[in-house]
Amino acid sequence: MSLEHMTGLRCVHCGHAHRVEDVAYTCPKCGIEGILDVEYDYERVARTLTRQALAQRPLAQWRYEELLPFDAAAARPALHVGMTPVYEAPALARDVGLERLVLKDEGRNPTGSFKDRSSALAVMKAREVGRDTVACASAGNAAASLAGFAAVLGMKSVIFVPQRTPEPKLAQLLVTGAQVLRVEGSYDDAYWLCQSACERYGWYNRNCAINPYLVEGKKTAGLELAEQLGERMTDWVAVSVGDGCTLAGLWKGLKELKRLGLVERLPRMLGVQAAGASPVAAALETGALKPVEARTVADSIAVGWPRNWRKAVAAVRESHGCIVRVEDAELLEAQGRMARKTGVFAEPAAAAAMAGVVRAVREGRVGPKESATIVVTGHGLKDVRTAMQGLPPPLDVPPRLEALEALLARSG
């Protein structure tokens, strides 16, 4: 059923349309520059994707099946993905200086990150085309996600990670039985090796940078936000940016429910990059991409050569939004501030979105009477070592009440 709603694939570089059956990953005319976008017959979608229909469907990302590129009759992974909670955060809003602040907690997905939305779709697409091995390059979250969902369907996963991948993320990979290849270099080095390996061995390529179907998984968070917030949609939606496909996916999902008449207004997109890894922000300013050597503690967005930059830049421009840069110290401070005010523990890359809102308010890009949603893309337990850098150590105390009293007196 869902495949019947797809009309084709369009290159975001040259604009050429392709039939779904003719292309696997990128535009044949443009090569690696030719990132594709999935197109749908929205008139047909509107006949069945209605408020009444949604009210009867499971609270998971598959509820939007008409807008997803998979066979609706196919078996789906058993792990629950999507419809993550949104929290009103009045104390944090006051602290930041906004009228209203909302968090969408993607750390509640099965492997603790936003990437589960794409990986659930990836393993289904791999099985659809008859592959039993799926591969990806990742700084950790996409890798852990793919390993988990491949395990559910009894598939093999081959994961290429950069040398600096945090141990908790490696543990998630290894415990699910993935073949983990730690590449001596950066994320970009791991990416290119993965690309070559997929071509050599025929593995299904889960990399969002070239696989057009995986952004469709990411857009479900935008579809959910539109449905969850409805007429209370915030003025801004903030999200951290690495490759660019997360921001682009969120915007596509928001637009689609607006097009179907299920939400009245759209937010502006606030992309946030680490200052040491901000080629998408630069591309927004200059109109061209200049790869950089990524330097940031936020490993999930440490991308020096983003492939989906065109989609991200287009989303920001179309929404009349902006991209801000934040220093590592800012995102670590935001990580602690968010946890203390809301109880939500975000990994450094996810906390970058919070830091970006703080900076945007300070610079006057977001006004004090406006509202914002922060998409918390990954759980803080993904990288506790980095989180501990800005935190005081615990207080050691002997197991005696008088010792506790003395310690409390000294520490105030």
Buried (B, 14 or more C-beta within 10 A) or exposed (E): EBBEBBBBBBBBBEEBEBEBEEBBBBBEEBEEBBBBBBBBBBEEBBEEBBEEEBEEEEEBBBBBBBBBBBBBEEEBBEBBBBBBEBBEBEEBBEBBBBBBBBBBBBBBBBBBBBBBBBBBBBBBBBBBEEBBBBBBBBBBBBBBBBBBBBBBBEBBBBBBBBEBBBEBBBEBBBEBEBBBBBBEBBBBBBBBBBBEBBEEEEBBBBBBBBBBBBBBBBBBBBBBBBBBBEEEBBBBBBBBBBBBBBBBBBBBBBBBBBEBEBBEEBBBBBBBBBBBBBBBBBBBEEEEBEEBEBEBBBBBBBBBBBBBBBBBBBBBEEBEBBBBBBBBEBBBBBBBBBBEBBEBBBBBBBBBBBBBBBBBBEEEBBBEEBBBBBBBBBBBEBBBEBBEEBEEEEEEEEEEEEEEEEEEEEEE
